[in-house]
Each structure stands twice: as C-alpha cells, then as structure tokens.
Amino acid sequence: MTAVSSDTRNVERACRGCYVEKEMSTLQEIKSAIANLSPHDKALLTAELFAMNAEPDSAALEAALERGLKDVEAGRVRPVEEVKTMLPRWTSKS
C-alpha cells in the first residue's frame, strides 16, 4: 500500500468538489469546468469576471446613477440597517 500525503487527499477532495487546479487551454475545457461548479462558485466567478472589466461602460454607469438619484428624490430609499437585514434573504438559496 502506498502512503498518501494529506496534500494529495486535499487535492482529491478538491477535485470531487469541482475545484481542479490545472491549466485549461481550450474554450470547451473552460466551459466544462464551469458547468461543474456549484451555483455559489458560479456566482463568485461571475462577480470576478465582471470586476475584471477595467473599463466600465460610461453610458450604463451614468444611467444607473441617474436611476439611483431619481429613486432617492422620489423617497424610494431604505435605511442601511434595514438593508443589512434583507441581504441574507436576497442571497440565500430558495
């Protein structure tokens, strides 16, 4: 019987958990890996890819800011304490 290091076991567990540290060279390999991610990990990947966009679309940003200002002017606002209590409901699995 061959001795297995704890690092090897951790890698095996990670592989079962859909995290594989290996180079991917084709779009199909990347798509396959993404398909195996949990919904939580897909959300994290989406956020990471979105954050990588160094040049925000200025028109979209301007429109979002205008909508936000109109909401504030119309009184459609919530205290930060109330929003903090709402966040878990928005992010939980339903």
Order of alpha helices (4+ residues) and beta strands (2+ residues): alpha-alpha-alpha-alpha-alpha
